[in-house]
Every structure is written in structure tokens, then in C-alpha cells.
């Protein structure tokens, strides 16, 4: 009986968020097949640890497990993707180009936006995906990533600046 109750609670608290989990994993790993594998693995981890789930937000809890699984996988399989080099031209100074959201609404090619997102370092991509695609608050992102809200804000600002620079460049040109 207890297993049935746990399964029902799990189904209601966690399963509705599998699409968000897959979305996050796909953007972090840049591979739909790797994302599917990791979401499946993260779902099993969530089920095994579900007895410890005490929160009201199953989405944030599952996404934290997915995020941790993705970064562990990246450390083992693609170390270079975790490197976030500091580029003075990207991280400082004002850009005179238009913001990425405006470009999107002016008919920006979807593939170009996807490519710009894929070029971001994993931590920046994570912040943008959770904020802009999943609509999460800074606090929720901080909880998932295990970082202070100030770090979330910094990552978002840097990610947006990189996106802005990339999307403002003429199509086909490197920035």
C-alpha cells in the first residue's frame, strides 16, 4: 500500500515535469539521445530518492537532479564544454547592438537562435534555458544550480550579452 501511495505521489509531483527535464538536458548536453538517456537515469534517481522529497516543488527538485546528472556526465565525457573562458570583449563594455528578444520578434531565424544558444558555455546555457524557456524565477534557478541569486543574475547577464553579440552579427559570420 505504501508503494502505491509513493508511486501516486511521484506521478503527480515529478512526472509532469519530464518535458522540462528533457529540455534542460538537451540544451546542456547538446544531444537529444544523450538527453533522453540522462533524463531516464535522473528519473530513476528521483524515484529511488523520492522518500527524501519534502518540498512542494517537484519541478525544481527533478531539474536539480537532471542538472547534476548532466554536469557529472559532461565532466566525465566532455570536459572542454565546461570550460568558461573569460573574454573581455564579451564580459565587459556596452554593446550597441539590439537585444536578442527584439531580434527574435523581428523574424530571426530559429536555427540561428538555437546555434547561438548551443555556443554558450554550459552554465550560461543552463541559466538561459531555465529562465527564458522554462520561466523559472532567479531563486528557483539558484536552488537548482546550487548557487546564490547574484550568481544566477550574473550568468544570465553574461549569457544575454553573448547571445546579443552573436545574434547581432551578420548571418554566417563568427563573433
ZALUMBA-984349 format. One record per residue: y, z, x of N, C-alpha, C in turn; residue in one letter. Coordinates in steps of 0.02 Angstrom, whole numbers, padded with zeros to 5 digits, always signed. Layout:
BEGIN
YZXYZXYZXa;...
% end
This chain:
BEGIN
-00060+00000+00041+00000+00000+00000+00063+00000+00043x;+00061+00039+00098+00120+00042+00142+00133-00026+00175x;+00079-00061+00193+00087-00127+00223+00119-00176+00174x;+00100-00172+00110+00128-00215+00059+00202-00202+00051x;+00221-00138+00051+00292-00120+00044+00331-00144+00105x;+00302-00135+00165+00335-00159+00226+00343-00235+00225x;+00291-00269+00204+00294-00342+00201+00348-00365+00152x;+00351-00333+00095+00402-00350+00045+00472-00336+00073x;+00481-00279+00105+00546-00263+00135+00564-00314+00189x;+00515-00331+00231+00525-00380+00284+00546-00448+00255x;+00510-00469+00204+00525-00533+00171+00596-00535+00144x;+00619-00480+00116+00686-00478+00088+00741-00468+00140x;+00727-00429+00192+00779-00413+00242+00784-00464+00297x;+00729-00496+00315+00727-00538+00376+00718-00612+00361x;+00670-00630+00320+00653-00700+00310+00711-00744+00286x;+00757-00719+00246+00813-00762+00225+00857-00785+00284x;+00849-00754+00341+00893-00769+00398+00859-00812+00452x;+00801-00840+00435+00765-00881+00484+00804-00945+00502x;+00840-00973+00454+00881-01033+00469+00935-01016+00520x;+00968-00959+00510+01020-00938+00558+00989-00924+00626x;+00930-00895+00626+00895-00881+00689+00878-00946+00725x;+00853-00994+00688+00837-01059+00718+00900-01093+00744x;+00953-01090+00706+01017-01121+00726+01041-01091+00792x;+01040-01025+00797+01062-00992+00859+01016-01012+00917x;+00951-01010+00907+00904-01026+00961+00912-01099+00982x;+00921-01143+00935+00928-01214+00951+00990-01226+00994x;+01044-01193+00977+01105-01203+01017+01101-01170+01085x;+01068-01112+01088+01062-01079+01153+01014-01116+01199x;+00959-01140+01172+00908-01171+01214+00917-01247+01221x;+00956-01276+01177+00968-01348+01178+00905-01389+01167x;+00858-01361+01131+00794-01395+01119+00765-01371+01053x;+00760-01416+01004+00731-01395+00939+00660-01368+00945x;+00618-01399+00987+00549-01374+00991+00545-01306+01025x;+00585-01295+01079+00587-01229+01110+00615-01177+01062x;+00664-01198+01023+00694-01152+00974+00643-01131+00922x;+00603-01178+00897+00551-01162+00848+00503-01111+00877x;+00481-01123+00938+00434-01076+00970+00465-01007+00978x;+00527-01004+01000+00558-00940+01011+00573-00903+00946x;+00592-00939+00894+00604-00906+00830+00538-00878+00802x;+00485-00915+00811+00419-00889+00790+00402-00826+00829x;+00411-00828+00895+00398-00769+00936+00443-00711+00917x;+00507-00725+00906+00554-00672+00886+00537-00643+00818x;+00513-00685+00773+00493-00661+00706+00433-00614+00712x;+00387-00631+00755+00330-00586+00767+00353-00520+00797x;+00399-00524+00844+00427-00462+00873+00462-00421+00820x;+00499-00454+00776+00534-00419+00722+00484-00385+00676x;+00430-00420+00660+00379-00390+00616+00347-00329+00648x;+00330-00336+00714+00299-00279+00749+00346-00219+00753x;+00410-00232+00759+00459-00178+00767+00492-00159+00700x;+00470-00188+00646+00504-00178+00582+00505-00105+00560x;+00456-00067+00580+00455+00004+00561+00515+00041+00590x;+00544+00014+00644+00603+00046+00675+00669+00021+00646x;+00665-00030+00603+00726-00059+00573+00756-00009+00524x;+00817+00013+00538+00850+00062+00495+00917+00035+00468x;+00935-00023+00490+01000-00049+00471+00999-00083+00403x;+01058-00096+00380+01066-00131+00316+01072-00206+00328x;+01084-00226+00390+01096-00296+00405+01037-00327+00442x;+00991-00355+00406+00933-00387+00436+00951-00448+00476x;+01005-00482+00456+01027-00542+00492+01047-00525+00563x;+01090-00476+00571+01113-00457+00639+01054-00433+00681x;+01009-00395+00650+00951-00368+00687+00907-00425+00711x;+00891-00473+00667+00849-00529+00686+00884-00573+00738x;+00948-00586+00729+00984-00628+00777+00988-00595+00846x;+00991-00529+00847+00991-00494+00912+00923-00504+00947x;+00869-00501+00909+00803-00513+00937+00797-00585+00962x;+00821-00632+00922+00819-00702+00941+00861-00713+01004x;+00920-00685+01005+00965-00693+01062+00932-00666+01126x;+00905-00606+01122+00872-00576+01180+00812-00618+01203x;+00774-00643+01155+00716-00686+01172+00740-00750+01206x;+00793-00779+01182+00819-00841+01211+00843-00830+01282x;+00882-00777+01293+00908-00765+01360+00852-00746+01409x;+00801-00711+01385+00744-00696+01428+00709-00762+01446x;+00699-00805+01398+00667-00870+01410+00709-00912+01458x;+00775-00913+01448+00819-00951+01493+00816-00925+01565x;+00815-00858+01572+00811-00829+01639+00747-00851+01675x;+00693-00856+01638+00629-00875+01667+00623-00950+01679x;+00651-00990+01634+00639-01062+01636+00698-01105+01656x;+00758-01082+01644+00816-01123+01660+00873-01080+01685x;+00862-01050+01741+00912-01004+01770+00981-01033+01776x;+00986-01097+01793+01051-01128+01805+01095-01127+01742x;+01065-01131+01683+01104-01133+01621+01141-01068+01608x;+01118-01014+01638+01151-00950+01627+01211-00941+01673x;+01216-00982+01724+01272-00977+01772+01336-00999+01737x;+01386-00957+01740+01450-00974+01711+01502-00975+01766x;+01512-01034+01794+01559-01038+01848+01630-01031+01822x;+01673-01002+01862+01742-00993+01842+01781-01054+01863x;+01811-01087+01815+01851-01146+01827+01922-01129+01809x;+01965-01124+01858+02034-01104+01847+02069-01149+01797x;+02055-01214+01799+02088-01260+01753+02067-01248+01681x;+02007-01224+01671+01982-01212+01603+02002-01142+01579x;+01999-01092+01623+02008-01023+01602+02080-00999+01602x;+02126-01037+01628+02195-01015+01627+02241-01073+01612x;+02303-01056+01599+02352-01108+01586+02348-01131+01514x;+02402-01160+01492+02406-01185+01424+02388-01258+01421x;+02354-01277+01371+02337-01347+01361+02382-01376+01307x;+02403-01436+01317+02447-01467+01268+02407-01508+01217x;+02342-01508+01223+02302-01547+01176+02293-01509+01110x;+02271-01545+01060+02262-01515+00994+02199-01471+00992x;+02197-01425+00943+02139-01381+00940+02078-01417+00911x;+02018-01393+00928+01957-01427+00908+01948-01433+00832x;+01968-01382+00795+01960-01384+00722+01999-01442+00692x;+02060-01450+00716+02102-01504+00691+02070-01572+00706x;+02044-01579+00766+02011-01642+00784+01952-01656+00739x;+01915-01603+00722+01858-01612+00677+01880-01640+00610x;+01934-01613+00583+01958-01634+00518+01991-01703+00520x;+02006-01727+00579+02036-01794+00585+01983-01847+00597x;+01920-01831+00583+01867-01881+00587+01831-01883+00654x;+01831-01828+00691+01797-01826+00756+01723-01841+00747x;+01695-01879+00791+01625-01897+00790+01582-01834+00799x;+01535-01824+00754+01492-01765+00755+01453-01760+00820x;+01429-01815+00844+01390-01814+00907+01433-01790+00965x;+01495-01808+00965+01540-01787+01018+01552-01711+01016x;+01557-01684+00956+01565-01612+00949+01502-01576+00972x;+01444-01603+00952+01381-01573+00974+01375-01574+01050x;+01394-01630+01080+01390-01635+01152+01437-01585+01185x;+01497-01577+01158+01545-01529+01186+01517-01458+01181x;+01485-01442+01125+01454-01376+01117+01397-01366+01167x;+01357-01418+01176+01300-01413+01222+01321-01404+01294x;+01381-01427+01311+01406-01421+01379+01432-01351+01395x;+01443-01310+01344+01467-01242+01356+01413-01200+01388x;+01433-01152+01430+01383-01103+01455+01352-01065+01397x;+01292-01041+01405+01254-01010+01351+01292-00954+01315x;+01326-00910+01352+01361-00854+01320+01419-00878+01277x;+01453-00931+01298+01508-00959+01259+01481-00994+01197x;+01427-01032+01207+01395-01068+01152+01371-01018+01099x;+01342-00964+01122+01318-00912+01077+01375-00885+01034x;+01431-00868+01066+01488-00840+01030+01515-00889+00978x;+01522-00952+00997+01548-01003+00951+01500-01014+00893x;+01436-01019+00907+01386-01030+00854+01386-00972+00805x;+01386-00911+00830+01384-00853+00785+01449-00847+00745x;+01505-00862+00775+01569-00855+00740+01583-00914+00694x;+01581-00974+00721+01604-01032+00683+01550-01063+00639x;+01487-01062+00661+01435-01092+00621+01400-01042+00575x;+01394-00979+00598+01361-00928+00558+01410-00882+00522x;+01475-00886+00539+01526-00847+00504+01523-00773+00515x;+01499-00752+00573+01492-00680+00587+01557-00651+00613x;+01567-00587+00601+01627-00552+00624+01620-00538+00699x;+01677-00522+00730+01676-00505+00802+01630-00445+00813x;+01633-00396+00768+01591-00336+00776+01517-00355+00773x;+01499-00397+00725+01429-00418+00719+01407-00455+00782x;+01449-00499+00807+01432-00536+00868+01424-00488+00926x;+01469-00440+00931+01465-00389+00984+01400-00350+00980x;+01381-00332+00919+01318-00295+00909+01258-00337+00930x;+01258-00400+00911+01202-00444+00927+01198-00455+01002x;+01255-00469+01033+01256-00485+01105+01256-00422+01148x;+01268-00365+01118+01269-00303+01157+01330-00297+01202x;+01387-00324+01178+01448-00322+01217+01505-00296+01174x;+01559-00270+01206+01616-00246+01168+01652-00304+01131x;+01690-00287+01080+01727-00337+01041+01775-00375+01087x;+01805-00343+01135+01850-00377+01181+01815-00433+01220x;+01753-00422+01238+01714-00473+01273+01699-00531+01226x;+01684-00515+01163+01673-00567+01113+01736-00610+01106x;+01793-00577+01101+01856-00613+01093+01870-00657+01154x;+01856-00631+01213+01867-00668+01274+01821-00730+01277x;+01758-00720+01260+01710-00775+01261+01730-00829+01211x;+01752-00808+01152+01773-00856+01101+01835-00894+01125x;+01882-00859+01154+01943-00892+01178+01926-00943+01232x;+01884-00924+01278+01864-00970+01332+01824-01029+01305x;+01779-01015+01258+01740-01069+01229+01784-01117+01191x;+01830-01091+01152+01876-01134+01114+01919-01176+01160x;+01941-01146+01215+01982-01183+01263+01942-01240+01295x;+01879-01226+01312+01836-01278+01341+01823-01333+01290x;+01810-01313+01228+01798-01363+01176+01861-01405+01165x;+01917-01373+01164+01980-01408+01154+01991-01459+01209x;+01979-01440+01269+01989-01485+01326+01939-01543+01323x;+01877-01527+01307+01825-01578+01304+01838-01627+01247x;+01856-01602+01189+01866-01645+01131+01931-01684+01134x;+01980-01659+01171+02044-01694+01176+02041-01751+01225x;+01991-01750+01270+01984-01804+01319+01960-01867+01283x;+01981-01925+01307+01957-01987+01276+01881-01991+01278x;+01852-02020+01226+01779-02025+01222+01750-02059+01283x;+01696-02031+01309+01662-02060+01366+01689-02039+01434x;+01743-02000+01434+01772-01978+01498+01753-01906+01510x;+01738-01890+01572+01722-01822+01592+01786-01783+01598x;+01783-01717+01583+01840-01673+01593+01830-01628+01652x;
% end
